[in-house]
Amino acid sequence: MKILLIGEFSRLHNSLKKGLQELGHEVLLIGDGDSFKNYPIDISLAANFINRYFIFKKFKNALFRFTSINLELYETYFRFLKIKKQLKGYDVVQFIHADALKMPLKLQLKQIEFLQQHNNKLFLLVCGNDYRTVKFLQQKTLKYSVLSPYFLNNATKKDYRYLLPYAEQKYENYYLKAEAYMQGLIASDIDYLLVLQNHKKNLGMLPNPVITADVLPIKPSKKTQIFLGINRSTKVRKGISFFEKALEVIEKKYPNEVEITVVENIPYQEYIKRYQNCHIFLDMVYAYDQGYNALEAMAQEKVVFTGAEQEFLEHYALQEDEVCINALPDVAYLVRKLSWLIENPGKIIEIGENARKFVKSKHDYVKIAKKYIDTWRQP
């Protein structure tokens, strides 16, 4: 098959691409690399010109401040126009997000229509915050979610400036028209499968594909190494403050037994190097299942604090704390779990080994790529 993947936010599409290629398929990945994360892309749509020179950057920021016009979106649009002739004749076109092309919505809708006219099937992944996700979470049917800090008045609209607009009328109108061009919608984990319940185009859940490389050796250390990586733009809605407060307690409780590393807004390649030597990896609180970062760390035998709610345990027939630690919005609970691991290093080894086995069994990139092919081939 000839496959076009559009957008990248977490290495999901990169891993899927590798799996598809190993199965003999032709794959092209386009996108902008997702800002500072700088994920690998075959053809970049990133607005590099407008961000390269200080004077242009300053003008862009001033224009946006006074008019809400984002010149980056227009540069992305013109970059797409340069390559659109190459984007015809694909058996499958898959979008990582309804806004994956990152251009003005009216122009983006026209390009989606173009792709639908010149290719066989279009699919949309539901693997992040978008119109349907935000609308579902606003119903407050879950005991907690990425919107919990907002509901509890522990956050401002500024903290949610990249999320709340997805529920506004302008974006809703765009999203529903874009969705109409799609053959089906695919959830990447339990969090998003819950969103798609009863949707007529729901094709079910295909777990995140993960490249399970050899486990990198950890440098010898007498201390338990704990890692926390922070993306400032998502810090509040991921519940990172609970980890920060728990780490303050742990640092005082075990001054000679732990070493804590905290990093913020660093490129992906540097990020994975920085957590290589950790034993415990703190991912996020407000989730029911693991996202891509958590799974990559689990594949490296890290004990990951992340989403592992009952729905996840039942889906995969697992026990609590078997492959990861369910991170709850409760500082005292997090301190207890961290203390348990620090005082029982054998558990760190056991859970880490279980985690890698789980990822290899349920998230192997070639196995998942086969599932995608089967799903795309459905009539």
Contacts in CASP RR format, 6 or more apart in sequence:
PFRMAT RR
TARGET T0000
AUTHOR 0000-0000-0000
METHOD contacts of the structure
MODEL  1
MKILLIGEFSRLHNSLKKGLQELGHEVLLIGDGDSFKNYPIDISLAANFI
NRYFIFKKFKNALFRFTSINLELYETYFRFLKIKKQLKGYDVVQFIHADA
LKMPLKLQLKQIEFLQQHNNKLFLLVCGNDYRTVKFLQQKTLKYSVLSPY
FLNNATKKDYRYLLPYAEQKYENYYLKAEAYMQGLIASDIDYLLVLQNHK
KNLGMLPNPVITADVLPIKPSKKTQIFLGINRSTKVRKGISFFEKALEVI
EKKYPNEVEITVVENIPYQEYIKRYQNCHIFLDMVYAYDQGYNALEAMAQ
EKVVFTGAEQEFLEHYALQEDEVCINALPDVAYLVRKLSWLIENPGKIIE
IGENARKFVKSKHDYVKIAKKYIDTWRQP
1 20 0 8 1.000
1 25 0 8 1.000
1 26 0 8 1.000
1 91 0 8 1.000
1 92 0 8 1.000
1 373 0 8 1.000
1 376 0 8 1.000
2 25 0 8 1.000
2 26 0 8 1.000
2 89 0 8 1.000
2 90 0 8 1.000
2 91 0 8 1.000
2 92 0 8 1.000
3 20 0 8 1.000
3 25 0 8 1.000
3 26 0 8 1.000
3 27 0 8 1.000
3 28 0 8 1.000
3 90 0 8 1.000
3 91 0 8 1.000
3 92 0 8 1.000
3 93 0 8 1.000
3 94 0 8 1.000
4 27 0 8 1.000
4 28 0 8 1.000
4 30 0 8 1.000
4 87 0 8 1.000
4 90 0 8 1.000
4 92 0 8 1.000
4 93 0 8 1.000
4 94 0 8 1.000
4 115 0 8 1.000
4 119 0 8 1.000
5 13 0 8 1.000
5 16 0 8 1.000
5 17 0 8 1.000
5 27 0 8 1.000
5 28 0 8 1.000
5 29 0 8 1.000
5 30 0 8 1.000
5 94 0 8 1.000
5 96 0 8 1.000
6 29 0 8 1.000
6 30 0 8 1.000
6 31 0 8 1.000
6 93 0 8 1.000
6 94 0 8 1.000
6 95 0 8 1.000
6 96 0 8 1.000
6 100 0 8 1.000
6 101 0 8 1.000
7 13 0 8 1.000
7 29 0 8 1.000
7 30 0 8 1.000
7 31 0 8 1.000
7 32 0 8 1.000
7 33 0 8 1.000
7 34 0 8 1.000
7 41 0 8 1.000
7 95 0 8 1.000
7 96 0 8 1.000
7 97 0 8 1.000
7 100 0 8 1.000
7 101 0 8 1.000
8 14 0 8 1.000
8 29 0 8 1.000
8 31 0 8 1.000
8 33 0 8 1.000
8 34 0 8 1.000
8 39 0 8 1.000
8 40 0 8 1.000
8 41 0 8 1.000
8 96 0 8 1.000
9 34 0 8 1.000
9 39 0 8 1.000
9 96 0 8 1.000
9 97 0 8 1.000
9 127 0 8 1.000
9 128 0 8 1.000
10 39 0 8 1.000
10 127 0 8 1.000
10 208 0 8 1.000
10 291 0 8 1.000
10 292 0 8 1.000
10 293 0 8 1.000
11 39 0 8 1.000
11 268 0 8 1.000
11 292 0 8 1.000
11 296 0 8 1.000
12 96 0 8 1.000
12 125 0 8 1.000
12 127 0 8 1.000
12 188 0 8 1.000
12 208 0 8 1.000
12 209 0 8 1.000
12 292 0 8 1.000
13 29 0 8 1.000
13 94 0 8 1.000
13 96 0 8 1.000
14 29 0 8 1.000
14 39 0 8 1.000
14 40 0 8 1.000
15 208 0 8 1.000
15 209 0 8 1.000
15 210 0 8 1.000
15 211 0 8 1.000
15 365 0 8 1.000
16 209 0 8 1.000
16 365 0 8 1.000
16 368 0 8 1.000
16 369 0 8 1.000
16 372 0 8 1.000
17 27 0 8 1.000
17 29 0 8 1.000
18 211 0 8 1.000
18 365 0 8 1.000
19 209 0 8 1.000
19 365 0 8 1.000
19 366 0 8 1.000
19 368 0 8 1.000
19 369 0 8 1.000
20 27 0 8 1.000
20 369 0 8 1.000
20 372 0 8 1.000
20 373 0 8 1.000
21 27 0 8 1.000
22 366 0 8 1.000
22 369 0 8 1.000
23 366 0 8 1.000
23 369 0 8 1.000
23 370 0 8 1.000
23 373 0 8 1.000
25 373 0 8 1.000
28 42 0 8 1.000
28 43 0 8 1.000
28 86 0 8 1.000
28 90 0 8 1.000
29 40 0 8 1.000
29 41 0 8 1.000
29 42 0 8 1.000
29 43 0 8 1.000
30 41 0 8 1.000
30 42 0 8 1.000
30 43 0 8 1.000
30 44 0 8 1.000
30 45 0 8 1.000
30 83 0 8 1.000
30 87 0 8 1.000
31 41 0 8 1.000
31 43 0 8 1.000
31 44 0 8 1.000
31 45 0 8 1.000
31 46 0 8 1.000
31 100 0 8 1.000
31 101 0 8 1.000
31 102 0 8 1.000
32 41 0 8 1.000
32 44 0 8 1.000
32 45 0 8 1.000
32 46 0 8 1.000
32 47 0 8 1.000
32 76 0 8 1.000
32 102 0 8 1.000
33 39 0 8 1.000
33 40 0 8 1.000
33 41 0 8 1.000
33 44 0 8 1.000
33 46 0 8 1.000
36 265 0 8 1.000
36 266 0 8 1.000
36 267 0 8 1.000
37 267 0 8 1.000
37 268 0 8 1.000
37 271 0 8 1.000
38 267 0 8 1.000
38 268 0 8 1.000
38 269 0 8 1.000
39 268 0 8 1.000
43 83 0 8 1.000
43 86 0 8 1.000
44 79 0 8 1.000
45 76 0 8 1.000
45 79 0 8 1.000
45 80 0 8 1.000
45 101 0 8 1.000
45 102 0 8 1.000
46 76 0 8 1.000
46 79 0 8 1.000
47 71 0 8 1.000
47 72 0 8 1.000
47 73 0 8 1.000
47 75 0 8 1.000
47 76 0 8 1.000
47 79 0 8 1.000
49 56 0 8 1.000
49 75 0 8 1.000
50 56 0 8 1.000
50 57 0 8 1.000
50 60 0 8 1.000
50 71 0 8 1.000
50 72 0 8 1.000
50 75 0 8 1.000
51 57 0 8 1.000
51 60 0 8 1.000
51 72 0 8 1.000
59 71 0 8 1.000
60 70 0 8 1.000
60 71 0 8 1.000
60 72 0 8 1.000
63 69 0 8 1.000
63 71 0 8 1.000
64 70 0 8 1.000
64 71 0 8 1.000
72 102 0 8 1.000
73 102 0 8 1.000
73 103 0 8 1.000
73 104 0 8 1.000
74 103 0 8 1.000
74 104 0 8 1.000
76 101 0 8 1.000
76 102 0 8 1.000
76 103 0 8 1.000
77 103 0 8 1.000
77 104 0 8 1.000
77 107 0 8 1.000
77 108 0 8 1.000
77 111 0 8 1.000
80 101 0 8 1.000
80 103 0 8 1.000
80 111 0 8 1.000
84 111 0 8 1.000
84 114 0 8 1.000
87 93 0 8 1.000
87 115 0 8 1.000
87 118 0 8 1.000
87 119 0 8 1.000
88 118 0 8 1.000
88 119 0 8 1.000
89 118 0 8 1.000
89 119 0 8 1.000
89 120 0 8 1.000
90 119 0 8 1.000
90 120 0 8 1.000
91 119 0 8 1.000
91 120 0 8 1.000
91 121 0 8 1.000
91 376 0 8 1.000
92 119 0 8 1.000
92 120 0 8 1.000
92 121 0 8 1.000
92 122 0 8 1.000
92 123 0 8 1.000
92 376 0 8 1.000
93 115 0 8 1.000
93 119 0 8 1.000
93 121 0 8 1.000
93 122 0 8 1.000
93 123 0 8 1.000
94 122 0 8 1.000
94 123 0 8 1.000
94 124 0 8 1.000
94 125 0 8 1.000
95 101 0 8 1.000
95 112 0 8 1.000
95 122 0 8 1.000
95 123 0 8 1.000
95 124 0 8 1.000
95 125 0 8 1.000
95 182 0 8 1.000
96 125 0 8 1.000
96 127 0 8 1.000
97 124 0 8 1.000
97 125 0 8 1.000
97 127 0 8 1.000
97 128 0 8 1.000
97 130 0 8 1.000
98 124 0 8 1.000
98 130 0 8 1.000
98 131 0 8 1.000
98 174 0 8 1.000
98 175 0 8 1.000
98 178 0 8 1.000
98 179 0 8 1.000
99 105 0 8 1.000
99 108 0 8 1.000
99 130 0 8 1.000
101 108 0 8 1.000
101 111 0 8 1.000
101 112 0 8 1.000
102 108 0 8 1.000
103 111 0 8 1.000
105 170 0 8 1.000
105 171 0 8 1.000
105 174 0 8 1.000
106 174 0 8 1.000
108 174 0 8 1.000
108 178 0 8 1.000
109 174 0 8 1.000
109 177 0 8 1.000
109 178 0 8 1.000
112 122 0 8 1.000
112 178 0 8 1.000
112 181 0 8 1.000
113 181 0 8 1.000
115 122 0 8 1.000
115 181 0 8 1.000
116 122 0 8 1.000
116 181 0 8 1.000
121 183 0 8 1.000
121 376 0 8 1.000
122 181 0 8 1.000
122 182 0 8 1.000
122 183 0 8 1.000
123 182 0 8 1.000
123 183 0 8 1.000
123 184 0 8 1.000
123 185 0 8 1.000
123 186 0 8 1.000
123 203 0 8 1.000
123 376 0 8 1.000
124 178 0 8 1.000
124 179 0 8 1.000
124 182 0 8 1.000
124 184 0 8 1.000
124 185 0 8 1.000
124 186 0 8 1.000
125 185 0 8 1.000
125 186 0 8 1.000
125 187 0 8 1.000
125 188 0 8 1.000
126 132 0 8 1.000
126 133 0 8 1.000
126 185 0 8 1.000
126 186 0 8 1.000
126 187 0 8 1.000
126 188 0 8 1.000
126 192 0 8 1.000
126 195 0 8 1.000
126 196 0 8 1.000
127 187 0 8 1.000
127 188 0 8 1.000
127 189 0 8 1.000
127 192 0 8 1.000
127 208 0 8 1.000
128 188 0 8 1.000
128 192 0 8 1.000
129 146 0 8 1.000
129 162 0 8 1.000
129 163 0 8 1.000
129 166 0 8 1.000
130 166 0 8 1.000
130 175 0 8 1.000
131 166 0 8 1.000
131 167 0 8 1.000
131 171 0 8 1.000
131 172 0 8 1.000
131 175 0 8 1.000
131 176 0 8 1.000
132 175 0 8 1.000
132 195 0 8 1.000
132 196 0 8 1.000
132 199 0 8 1.000
133 166 0 8 1.000
133 192 0 8 1.000
133 195 0 8 1.000
134 147 0 8 1.000
134 163 0 8 1.000
134 164 0 8 1.000
134 166 0 8 1.000
134 167 0 8 1.000
135 167 0 8 1.000
136 194 0 8 1.000
136 195 0 8 1.000
137 145 0 8 1.000
137 146 0 8 1.000
137 147 0 8 1.000
138 147 0 8 1.000
138 167 0 8 1.000
140 151 0 8 1.000
142 194 0 8 1.000
142 288 0 8 1.000
144 285 0 8 1.000
144 286 0 8 1.000
144 329 0 8 1.000
145 286 0 8 1.000
146 163 0 8 1.000
146 237 0 8 1.000
146 238 0 8 1.000
146 286 0 8 1.000
146 287 0 8 1.000
147 160 0 8 1.000
147 163 0 8 1.000
147 237 0 8 1.000
148 286 0 8 1.000
148 329 0 8 1.000
149 155 0 8 1.000
149 159 0 8 1.000
149 236 0 8 1.000
149 237 0 8 1.000
149 239 0 8 1.000
150 159 0 8 1.000
150 160 0 8 1.000
150 164 0 8 1.000
150 237 0 8 1.000
154 236 0 8 1.000
155 236 0 8 1.000
155 237 0 8 1.000
157 164 0 8 1.000
159 236 0 8 1.000
159 237 0 8 1.000
160 236 0 8 1.000
160 237 0 8 1.000
162 233 0 8 1.000
163 237 0 8 1.000
165 171 0 8 1.000
166 175 0 8 1.000
179 185 0 8 1.000
179 201 0 8 1.000
182 201 0 8 1.000
183 201 0 8 1.000
184 201 0 8 1.000
184 202 0 8 1.000
184 203 0 8 1.000
185 196 0 8 1.000
185 199 0 8 1.000
185 201 0 8 1.000
185 202 0 8 1.000
185 203 0 8 1.000
186 203 0 8 1.000
186 204 0 8 1.000
186 205 0 8 1.000
186 206 0 8 1.000
186 372 0 8 1.000
186 375 0 8 1.000
187 193 0 8 1.000
187 195 0 8 1.000
187 196 0 8 1.000
187 202 0 8 1.000
187 204 0 8 1.000
187 205 0 8 1.000
187 206 0 8 1.000
188 205 0 8 1.000
188 206 0 8 1.000
188 207 0 8 1.000
188 208 0 8 1.000
188 291 0 8 1.000
189 205 0 8 1.000
189 207 0 8 1.000
189 208 0 8 1.000
189 288 0 8 1.000
189 289 0 8 1.000
189 290 0 8 1.000
189 291 0 8 1.000
190 205 0 8 1.000
190 288 0 8 1.000
190 289 0 8 1.000
190 309 0 8 1.000
190 311 0 8 1.000
190 312 0 8 1.000
190 315 0 8 1.000
191 287 0 8 1.000
191 288 0 8 1.000
191 289 0 8 1.000
192 205 0 8 1.000
193 204 0 8 1.000
193 205 0 8 1.000
194 288 0 8 1.000
194 311 0 8 1.000
196 202 0 8 1.000
196 204 0 8 1.000
203 375 0 8 1.000
203 378 0 8 1.000
206 368 0 8 1.000
206 371 0 8 1.000
206 372 0 8 1.000
206 375 0 8 1.000
207 362 0 8 1.000
207 363 0 8 1.000
207 368 0 8 1.000
208 290 0 8 1.000
208 291 0 8 1.000
208 292 0 8 1.000
208 295 0 8 1.000
208 363 0 8 1.000
208 368 0 8 1.000
209 363 0 8 1.000
209 364 0 8 1.000
209 365 0 8 1.000
209 368 0 8 1.000
209 369 0 8 1.000
210 292 0 8 1.000
210 295 0 8 1.000
210 296 0 8 1.000
210 299 0 8 1.000
210 359 0 8 1.000
210 363 0 8 1.000
210 364 0 8 1.000
210 365 0 8 1.000
211 299 0 8 1.000
211 365 0 8 1.000
212 299 0 8 1.000
212 356 0 8 1.000
212 359 0 8 1.000
212 360 0 8 1.000
212 363 0 8 1.000
212 364 0 8 1.000
212 365 0 8 1.000
213 299 0 8 1.000
215 300 0 8 1.000
215 301 0 8 1.000
215 356 0 8 1.000
216 276 0 8 1.000
216 300 0 8 1.000
218 225 0 8 1.000
218 276 0 8 1.000
218 277 0 8 1.000
218 278 0 8 1.000
218 279 0 8 1.000
219 277 0 8 1.000
221 259 0 8 1.000
221 277 0 8 1.000
223 256 0 8 1.000
223 257 0 8 1.000
223 258 0 8 1.000
223 259 0 8 1.000
224 254 0 8 1.000
224 257 0 8 1.000
224 258 0 8 1.000
224 259 0 8 1.000
224 279 0 8 1.000
224 280 0 8 1.000
224 341 0 8 1.000
224 342 0 8 1.000
224 345 0 8 1.000
224 348 0 8 1.000
225 258 0 8 1.000
225 259 0 8 1.000
225 261 0 8 1.000
225 277 0 8 1.000
225 278 0 8 1.000
225 279 0 8 1.000
225 280 0 8 1.000
226 247 0 8 1.000
226 250 0 8 1.000
226 258 0 8 1.000
226 259 0 8 1.000
226 260 0 8 1.000
226 261 0 8 1.000
226 278 0 8 1.000
226 279 0 8 1.000
226 280 0 8 1.000
226 282 0 8 1.000
226 338 0 8 1.000
227 260 0 8 1.000
227 261 0 8 1.000
227 262 0 8 1.000
227 263 0 8 1.000
227 274 0 8 1.000
227 275 0 8 1.000
227 278 0 8 1.000
227 280 0 8 1.000
227 281 0 8 1.000
227 282 0 8 1.000
227 302 0 8 1.000
228 240 0 8 1.000
228 243 0 8 1.000
228 244 0 8 1.000
228 247 0 8 1.000
228 260 0 8 1.000
228 261 0 8 1.000
228 262 0 8 1.000
228 263 0 8 1.000
228 282 0 8 1.000
229 262 0 8 1.000
229 263 0 8 1.000
229 264 0 8 1.000
229 271 0 8 1.000
229 275 0 8 1.000
229 282 0 8 1.000
230 240 0 8 1.000
230 262 0 8 1.000
230 263 0 8 1.000
230 264 0 8 1.000
230 265 0 8 1.000
231 238 0 8 1.000
231 264 0 8 1.000
231 265 0 8 1.000
232 264 0 8 1.000
232 265 0 8 1.000
235 241 0 8 1.000
237 286 0 8 1.000
238 284 0 8 1.000
238 285 0 8 1.000
238 286 0 8 1.000
239 284 0 8 1.000
239 285 0 8 1.000
239 286 0 8 1.000
239 329 0 8 1.000
240 284 0 8 1.000
240 285 0 8 1.000
242 285 0 8 1.000
242 327 0 8 1.000
242 328 0 8 1.000
242 329 0 8 1.000
242 330 0 8 1.000
242 331 0 8 1.000
242 334 0 8 1.000
243 282 0 8 1.000
243 285 0 8 1.000
243 305 0 8 1.000
243 327 0 8 1.000
243 334 0 8 1.000
244 262 0 8 1.000
245 331 0 8 1.000
246 331 0 8 1.000
246 334 0 8 1.000
246 335 0 8 1.000
246 338 0 8 1.000
247 260 0 8 1.000
247 262 0 8 1.000
247 282 0 8 1.000
249 331 0 8 1.000
249 335 0 8 1.000
250 258 0 8 1.000
250 260 0 8 1.000
250 335 0 8 1.000
250 338 0 8 1.000
250 339 0 8 1.000
250 342 0 8 1.000
251 258 0 8 1.000
251 260 0 8 1.000
253 335 0 8 1.000
253 339 0 8 1.000
254 339 0 8 1.000
254 342 0 8 1.000
257 342 0 8 1.000
258 342 0 8 1.000
261 274 0 8 1.000
261 275 0 8 1.000
261 278 0 8 1.000
263 271 0 8 1.000
263 274 0 8 1.000
266 274 0 8 1.000
272 296 0 8 1.000
275 281 0 8 1.000
275 297 0 8 1.000
275 302 0 8 1.000
276 300 0 8 1.000
278 302 0 8 1.000
279 302 0 8 1.000
279 303 0 8 1.000
279 341 0 8 1.000
279 348 0 8 1.000
280 302 0 8 1.000
280 303 0 8 1.000
280 304 0 8 1.000
280 305 0 8 1.000
280 338 0 8 1.000
280 341 0 8 1.000
280 348 0 8 1.000
281 294 0 8 1.000
281 297 0 8 1.000
281 302 0 8 1.000
281 303 0 8 1.000
281 304 0 8 1.000
281 305 0 8 1.000
282 304 0 8 1.000
282 305 0 8 1.000
282 327 0 8 1.000
283 290 0 8 1.000
283 291 0 8 1.000
283 293 0 8 1.000
283 294 0 8 1.000
283 297 0 8 1.000
283 304 0 8 1.000
283 305 0 8 1.000
283 306 0 8 1.000
283 307 0 8 1.000
283 327 0 8 1.000
284 294 0 8 1.000
284 306 0 8 1.000
284 307 0 8 1.000
284 327 0 8 1.000
285 307 0 8 1.000
285 327 0 8 1.000
285 328 0 8 1.000
285 329 0 8 1.000
286 329 0 8 1.000
287 306 0 8 1.000
287 307 0 8 1.000
287 309 0 8 1.000
287 327 0 8 1.000
288 307 0 8 1.000
288 309 0 8 1.000
288 311 0 8 1.000
288 312 0 8 1.000
289 307 0 8 1.000
289 308 0 8 1.000
289 309 0 8 1.000
289 311 0 8 1.000
289 312 0 8 1.000
290 298 0 8 1.000
290 304 0 8 1.000
290 306 0 8 1.000
290 307 0 8 1.000
290 308 0 8 1.000
290 312 0 8 1.000
290 324 0 8 1.000
291 306 0 8 1.000
294 304 0 8 1.000
294 306 0 8 1.000
294 307 0 8 1.000
294 324 0 8 1.000
295 359 0 8 1.000
295 363 0 8 1.000
297 304 0 8 1.000
298 304 0 8 1.000
298 323 0 8 1.000
298 324 0 8 1.000
298 352 0 8 1.000
298 355 0 8 1.000
298 356 0 8 1.000
298 358 0 8 1.000
298 359 0 8 1.000
299 355 0 8 1.000
299 356 0 8 1.000
299 359 0 8 1.000
299 360 0 8 1.000
299 363 0 8 1.000
300 356 0 8 1.000
301 352 0 8 1.000
301 353 0 8 1.000
301 355 0 8 1.000
301 356 0 8 1.000
302 352 0 8 1.000
302 355 0 8 1.000
303 324 0 8 1.000
303 325 0 8 1.000
303 341 0 8 1.000
303 347 0 8 1.000
303 348 0 8 1.000
303 351 0 8 1.000
303 352 0 8 1.000
303 355 0 8 1.000
304 324 0 8 1.000
304 325 0 8 1.000
304 355 0 8 1.000
305 324 0 8 1.000
305 325 0 8 1.000
305 327 0 8 1.000
305 334 0 8 1.000
305 337 0 8 1.000
306 324 0 8 1.000
306 325 0 8 1.000
306 326 0 8 1.000
306 327 0 8 1.000
307 324 0 8 1.000
307 326 0 8 1.000
307 327 0 8 1.000
308 320 0 8 1.000
308 323 0 8 1.000
308 324 0 8 1.000
308 325 0 8 1.000
308 326 0 8 1.000
308 327 0 8 1.000
309 326 0 8 1.000
312 318 0 8 1.000
313 319 0 8 1.000
313 320 0 8 1.000
316 358 0 8 1.000
316 362 0 8 1.000
318 358 0 8 1.000
320 326 0 8 1.000
321 351 0 8 1.000
322 351 0 8 1.000
322 354 0 8 1.000
323 351 0 8 1.000
323 352 0 8 1.000
323 354 0 8 1.000
323 355 0 8 1.000
323 357 0 8 1.000
323 358 0 8 1.000
324 351 0 8 1.000
324 355 0 8 1.000
325 337 0 8 1.000
325 341 0 8 1.000
325 351 0 8 1.000
327 334 0 8 1.000
328 334 0 8 1.000
340 347 0 8 1.000
341 347 0 8 1.000
341 348 0 8 1.000
341 351 0 8 1.000
END
